[in-house]
């Protein structure tokens, strides 16, 4: 402040508070008393060594009156002024320093007070509440009192600024170029007569490029020229404007300035305007971003639920009828999240959002309603029209796949439901609920098929990645059938074993083909990635109704009898029976067939390897049966 206005000595005690401000303070005090239930509410002006009541609440119980004056010593407010901080006294009768105070005589034993400061830090006075009973002022009352204090300080700030502007009008010619705020002087035609260095910095123009030209040629956007001309006329007629203005910079960029503008007398005696400007571009852009973020989903950039719920009030009108609603719910999002990670689930949501945008009309409002749900509001759309849009959405979703970096691709699917509000007496939320009910009904019939289709697609993708993996699954199934007969398994166990034999490697769909088909030895990191396939397979199958019953067996098919397997280190009969069987068949098939990294063993050699691992890697009883069965 001293650097900025070193030639201006603002005397705050000479600043007159306008009557309209004081009257507003009266209203605020009355509101405070009513809200808090206190004995009184006061705004006091500090006039050392006295405290004068500037405004007092008008309730009947108030013992103070406007213009009352007290010596400061011994008052609650004295401590507030001295410390420039808040003071709360819950019961003065219990505090020695207040027992003989003036307040005790009047029974005002409870107090809550805040200092009121000028912008330069000097004390204007206090705002406070008194009560004649022991009182613990709660946070709501404190916030309300602080809110009123801020309003008063904002009034003082404006008055203080007006005082500064008064001096600037007198001394601008010699001070203008040293101020860090923009100062510009124009005439009634909008011609720029003077601009300081700060304006130059804010706009990108040299002062010489501005002076002599109008603001309409340089700084005002074309669409705002008429408004700028009206503003000039308001100021010339005596109005003082403080407003945020969009400005055009020399490089074509848009900026924002907060301008305080008023009429002045020019050196030639004519009327002009002084504009005091500060660059608020960062503030405005930040506010716009916050506003945008508050009404948009950060993942899809669609509107969010809050915006739609607010917009419903504007769309739920007679002139917008018929008003159609479409609800959409992604099928198998959990399966994608569990199988490929939430980052891939996010891609699925984003892809669906893009399809919805491309399938709907410009006037339709699309929002992300929840985790995997979307809602679309379609004004002036009848039953026939919304059916066409739903069909288009369905077709566009069915035609798309979610593609992964490793080459996998999954079909997209969403359950849809719609309803139409045709008459004003219909409750919009009943329409919304009807659309949602239809969506869930469709989801019940579609979701299972979609998940099974995804599993089929994953198996097909795995076949395309590695022919050996596909052949391995077929041989596994045949071997499982033979081994199951030798073990005399029940039909349920046989069915479970055959299915697990076919699907035990489905988790390898997330493993890159370059690793699956690598001819040399895998690196440690590649081996660790391969080892994730059993857990991934478990998550995929566990998310489906058709296959979840074998998910535990798929998860455990690389566990070892001695507990040294993966992923959970299960031991002995803690490993599911089907998983123990799969482990032996899997190892045998790998050993007896050529791999990209190793030639096949003879059957006898492979069986000897199996026997050697009995009691460590494999269940010894199952090994005994297996060897007998496959030696034949």
QUIBELSUL-V279931 format. One record per residue. N is the residue number from 1. SS is DSSP state (A for helix, B for strand, O for the rest). Layout:
n->N ss->SS
n->N ss->SS
//
This chain:
n->1 ss->O
n->2 ss->O
n->3 ss->O
n->4 ss->O
n->5 ss->O
n->6 ss->O
n->7 ss->O
n->8 ss->O
n->9 ss->O
n->10 ss->O
n->11 ss->O
n->12 ss->A
n->13 ss->A
n->14 ss->A
n->15 ss->O
n->16 ss->O
n->17 ss->O
n->18 ss->O
n->19 ss->A
n->20 ss->A
n->21 ss->A
n->22 ss->A
n->23 ss->A
n->24 ss->A
n->25 ss->A
n->26 ss->A
n->27 ss->A
n->28 ss->A
n->29 ss->A
n->30 ss->A
n->31 ss->A
n->32 ss->A
n->33 ss->A
n->34 ss->A
n->35 ss->A
n->36 ss->A
n->37 ss->O
n->38 ss->O
n->39 ss->O
n->40 ss->B
n->41 ss->B
n->42 ss->B
n->43 ss->B
n->44 ss->B
n->45 ss->B
n->46 ss->B
n->47 ss->B
n->48 ss->O
n->49 ss->O
n->50 ss->B
n->51 ss->B
n->52 ss->B
n->53 ss->B
n->54 ss->B
n->55 ss->B
n->56 ss->B
n->57 ss->O
n->58 ss->O
n->59 ss->O
n->60 ss->O
n->61 ss->O
n->62 ss->O
n->63 ss->O
n->64 ss->O
n->65 ss->O
n->66 ss->O
n->67 ss->O
n->68 ss->O
n->69 ss->B
n->70 ss->B
n->71 ss->B
n->72 ss->O
n->73 ss->O
n->74 ss->O
n->75 ss->O
n->76 ss->A
n->77 ss->A
n->78 ss->A
n->79 ss->A
n->80 ss->A
n->81 ss->A
n->82 ss->A
n->83 ss->A
n->84 ss->O
n->85 ss->O
n->86 ss->O
n->87 ss->B
n->88 ss->B
n->89 ss->B
n->90 ss->O
n->91 ss->O
n->92 ss->A
n->93 ss->A
n->94 ss->A
n->95 ss->O
n->96 ss->A
n->97 ss->A
n->98 ss->A
n->99 ss->O
n->100 ss->O
n->101 ss->O
n->102 ss->A
n->103 ss->A
n->104 ss->A
n->105 ss->A
n->106 ss->O
n->107 ss->O
n->108 ss->O
n->109 ss->O
n->110 ss->B
n->111 ss->B
n->112 ss->B
n->113 ss->B
n->114 ss->B
n->115 ss->B
n->116 ss->B
n->117 ss->B
n->118 ss->O
n->119 ss->O
n->120 ss->O
n->121 ss->O
n->122 ss->O
n->123 ss->B
n->124 ss->B
n->125 ss->B
n->126 ss->B
n->127 ss->B
n->128 ss->B
n->129 ss->B
n->130 ss->B
n->131 ss->B
n->132 ss->O
n->133 ss->O
n->134 ss->O
n->135 ss->O
n->136 ss->O
n->137 ss->O
n->138 ss->O
n->139 ss->A
n->140 ss->A
n->141 ss->A
n->142 ss->A
n->143 ss->A
n->144 ss->A
n->145 ss->A
n->146 ss->A
n->147 ss->A
n->148 ss->A
n->149 ss->A
n->150 ss->A
n->151 ss->A
n->152 ss->A
n->153 ss->A
n->154 ss->A
n->155 ss->A
n->156 ss->A
n->157 ss->A
n->158 ss->A
n->159 ss->A
n->160 ss->A
n->161 ss->A
n->162 ss->A
n->163 ss->A
n->164 ss->A
n->165 ss->A
n->166 ss->A
n->167 ss->A
n->168 ss->A
n->169 ss->A
n->170 ss->A
n->171 ss->A
n->172 ss->A
n->173 ss->A
n->174 ss->A
n->175 ss->A
n->176 ss->A
n->177 ss->A
n->178 ss->A
n->179 ss->O
n->180 ss->O
n->181 ss->O
n->182 ss->B
n->183 ss->B
n->184 ss->B
n->185 ss->B
n->186 ss->B
n->187 ss->B
n->188 ss->O
n->189 ss->O
n->190 ss->O
n->191 ss->B
n->192 ss->B
n->193 ss->B
n->194 ss->B
n->195 ss->B
n->196 ss->O
n->197 ss->A
n->198 ss->A
n->199 ss->A
n->200 ss->A
n->201 ss->A
n->202 ss->A
n->203 ss->A
n->204 ss->O
n->205 ss->O
n->206 ss->O
n->207 ss->A
n->208 ss->A
n->209 ss->A
n->210 ss->A
n->211 ss->O
n->212 ss->O
n->213 ss->O
n->214 ss->B
n->215 ss->A
n->216 ss->A
n->217 ss->A
n->218 ss->A
n->219 ss->O
n->220 ss->O
n->221 ss->O
n->222 ss->A
n->223 ss->A
n->224 ss->A
n->225 ss->A
n->226 ss->A
n->227 ss->A
n->228 ss->A
n->229 ss->A
n->230 ss->A
n->231 ss->A
n->232 ss->A
n->233 ss->A
n->234 ss->A
n->235 ss->A
n->236 ss->A
n->237 ss->O
n->238 ss->O
n->239 ss->O
n->240 ss->O
n->241 ss->B
n->242 ss->B
n->243 ss->B
n->244 ss->B
n->245 ss->B
n->246 ss->B
n->247 ss->B
n->248 ss->B
n->249 ss->O
n->250 ss->O
n->251 ss->O
n->252 ss->O
n->253 ss->O
n->254 ss->B
n->255 ss->B
n->256 ss->B
n->257 ss->B
n->258 ss->B
n->259 ss->B
n->260 ss->B
n->261 ss->B
n->262 ss->B
n->263 ss->B
n->264 ss->B
n->265 ss->B
n->266 ss->O
n->267 ss->O
n->268 ss->O
n->269 ss->O
n->270 ss->O
n->271 ss->B
n->272 ss->B
n->273 ss->B
n->274 ss->B
n->275 ss->B
n->276 ss->B
n->277 ss->B
n->278 ss->B
n->279 ss->B
n->280 ss->O
n->281 ss->A
n->282 ss->A
n->283 ss->A
n->284 ss->A
n->285 ss->A
n->286 ss->A
n->287 ss->A
n->288 ss->A
n->289 ss->A
n->290 ss->A
n->291 ss->A
n->292 ss->A
n->293 ss->A
n->294 ss->A
n->295 ss->A
n->296 ss->B
n->297 ss->O
n->298 ss->O
n->299 ss->O
n->300 ss->O
n->301 ss->O
n->302 ss->O
n->303 ss->B
n->304 ss->B
n->305 ss->A
n->306 ss->A
n->307 ss->A
n->308 ss->A
n->309 ss->A
n->310 ss->A
n->311 ss->A
n->312 ss->A
n->313 ss->A
n->314 ss->A
n->315 ss->A
n->316 ss->O
n->317 ss->O
n->318 ss->A
n->319 ss->A
n->320 ss->A
n->321 ss->O
n->322 ss->O
n->323 ss->B
n->324 ss->B
n->325 ss->B
n->326 ss->B
n->327 ss->B
n->328 ss->B
n->329 ss->B
n->330 ss->B
n->331 ss->O
n->332 ss->O
n->333 ss->A
n->334 ss->A
n->335 ss->A
n->336 ss->A
n->337 ss->A
n->338 ss->A
n->339 ss->A
n->340 ss->A
n->341 ss->O
n->342 ss->A
n->343 ss->A
n->344 ss->A
n->345 ss->A
n->346 ss->A
n->347 ss->A
n->348 ss->A
n->349 ss->A
n->350 ss->A
n->351 ss->A
n->352 ss->A
n->353 ss->A
n->354 ss->A
n->355 ss->A
n->356 ss->A
n->357 ss->A
n->358 ss->A
n->359 ss->A
n->360 ss->O
n->361 ss->O
n->362 ss->O
n->363 ss->O
n->364 ss->O
n->365 ss->B
n->366 ss->B
n->367 ss->B
n->368 ss->B
n->369 ss->O
n->370 ss->O
n->371 ss->O
n->372 ss->O
n->373 ss->B
n->374 ss->B
n->375 ss->B
n->376 ss->B
n->377 ss->B
n->378 ss->B
n->379 ss->O
n->380 ss->O
n->381 ss->O
n->382 ss->O
n->383 ss->A
n->384 ss->A
n->385 ss->A
n->386 ss->A
n->387 ss->A
n->388 ss->A
n->389 ss->A
n->390 ss->A
n->391 ss->A
n->392 ss->A
n->393 ss->A
n->394 ss->A
n->395 ss->A
n->396 ss->A
n->397 ss->A
n->398 ss->A
n->399 ss->O
n->400 ss->O
n->401 ss->B
n->402 ss->B
n->403 ss->B
n->404 ss->O
n->405 ss->O
n->406 ss->O
n->407 ss->O
n->408 ss->O
n->409 ss->B
n->410 ss->B
n->411 ss->B
n->412 ss->O
n->413 ss->O
n->414 ss->B
n->415 ss->B
n->416 ss->B
n->417 ss->B
n->418 ss->B
n->419 ss->B
n->420 ss->B
n->421 ss->B
n->422 ss->O
n->423 ss->O
n->424 ss->O
n->425 ss->O
n->426 ss->O
n->427 ss->O
n->428 ss->A
n->429 ss->A
n->430 ss->A
n->431 ss->A
n->432 ss->A
n->433 ss->A
n->434 ss->A
n->435 ss->A
n->436 ss->A
n->437 ss->A
n->438 ss->A
n->439 ss->A
n->440 ss->A
n->441 ss->A
n->442 ss->A
n->443 ss->A
n->444 ss->A
n->445 ss->A
n->446 ss->A
n->447 ss->A
n->448 ss->A
n->449 ss->A
n->450 ss->A
n->451 ss->A
n->452 ss->A
n->453 ss->A
n->454 ss->A
n->455 ss->A
n->456 ss->A
n->457 ss->A
n->458 ss->A
n->459 ss->A
n->460 ss->A
n->461 ss->A
n->462 ss->A
n->463 ss->A
n->464 ss->A
n->465 ss->A
n->466 ss->O
n->467 ss->A
n->468 ss->A
n->469 ss->A
n->470 ss->A
n->471 ss->A
n->472 ss->A
n->473 ss->A
n->474 ss->A
n->475 ss->A
n->476 ss->A
n->477 ss->A
n->478 ss->A
n->479 ss->A
n->480 ss->A
n->481 ss->A
n->482 ss->A
n->483 ss->A
n->484 ss->A
n->485 ss->A
n->486 ss->A
n->487 ss->A
n->488 ss->O
n->489 ss->O
n->490 ss->O
n->491 ss->A
n->492 ss->A
n->493 ss->A
n->494 ss->A
n->495 ss->A
n->496 ss->A
n->497 ss->A
n->498 ss->A
n->499 ss->A
n->500 ss->A
n->501 ss->A
n->502 ss->A
n->503 ss->A
n->504 ss->O
n->505 ss->O
n->506 ss->A
n->507 ss->A
n->508 ss->A
n->509 ss->A
n->510 ss->A
n->511 ss->O
n->512 ss->O
n->513 ss->A
n->514 ss->A
n->515 ss->A
n->516 ss->A
n->517 ss->O
n->518 ss->O
n->519 ss->O
n->520 ss->O
n->521 ss->O
n->522 ss->O
n->523 ss->O
n->524 ss->A
n->525 ss->A
n->526 ss->A
n->527 ss->A
n->528 ss->A
n->529 ss->A
n->530 ss->A
n->531 ss->O
n->532 ss->O
n->533 ss->A
n->534 ss->A
n->535 ss->A
n->536 ss->A
n->537 ss->A
n->538 ss->A
n->539 ss->A
n->540 ss->A
n->541 ss->A
n->542 ss->A
n->543 ss->O
n->544 ss->O
n->545 ss->O
n->546 ss->O
n->547 ss->O
n->548 ss->A
n->549 ss->A
n->550 ss->A
n->551 ss->A
n->552 ss->A
n->553 ss->A
n->554 ss->A
n->555 ss->A
n->556 ss->O
n->557 ss->O
n->558 ss->O
n->559 ss->O
n->560 ss->O
n->561 ss->O
n->562 ss->O
n->563 ss->O
n->564 ss->O
n->565 ss->O
n->566 ss->O
n->567 ss->O
n->568 ss->O
n->569 ss->O
n->570 ss->O
n->571 ss->O
n->572 ss->A
n->573 ss->A
n->574 ss->A
n->575 ss->O
n->576 ss->O
n->577 ss->A
n->578 ss->A
n->579 ss->A
n->580 ss->A
n->581 ss->A
n->582 ss->A
n->583 ss->A
n->584 ss->A
n->585 ss->A
n->586 ss->A
n->587 ss->A
n->588 ss->A
n->589 ss->A
n->590 ss->A
n->591 ss->A
n->592 ss->O
n->593 ss->O
n->594 ss->O
n->595 ss->B
n->596 ss->O
n->597 ss->O
n->598 ss->B
n->599 ss->O
n->600 ss->O
n->601 ss->O
n->602 ss->O
n->603 ss->A
n->604 ss->A
n->605 ss->A
n->606 ss->A
n->607 ss->A
n->608 ss->A
n->609 ss->A
n->610 ss->A
n->611 ss->A
n->612 ss->A
n->613 ss->O
n->614 ss->B
n->615 ss->O
n->616 ss->O
n->617 ss->O
n->618 ss->B
n->619 ss->O
n->620 ss->A
n->621 ss->A
n->622 ss->A
n->623 ss->A
n->624 ss->A
n->625 ss->A
n->626 ss->A
n->627 ss->A
n->628 ss->A
n->629 ss->A
n->630 ss->A
n->631 ss->A
n->632 ss->O
//
